[in-house]
Amino acid sequence: MPDEMLEEFRNLGLAIYVAPSKTSFILGDDMSGYASIGSRGGTTGTRRVRFMPIAPDVAVGYCDTPGVHLDHLTAMDVRRMN
């Protein structure tokens, strides 16, 4: 793998999206998608995310902020992502 590509991945953050109880992600042939979900911190805006479900209750994706970020979703967020 080229060094430039590895450096780019190091600069990206990893978002871990956790579904609330009694909801789940649909796992299927199309492994990734885009969705508009509620903003972090309870603000009224929305943000567009790219994600890939890896389990019924967990999806992962990249974010703009370096590091690993845990994002607990609402039931409506999971519905939009499905």
Summary of the structure (lengths in Angstrom):
residues: 82
radius of gyration: 13.4
end to end distance: 32.3
largest distance: 42.6
contacts: 189
relative contact order: 0.34
helix: 23%
strand: 41%
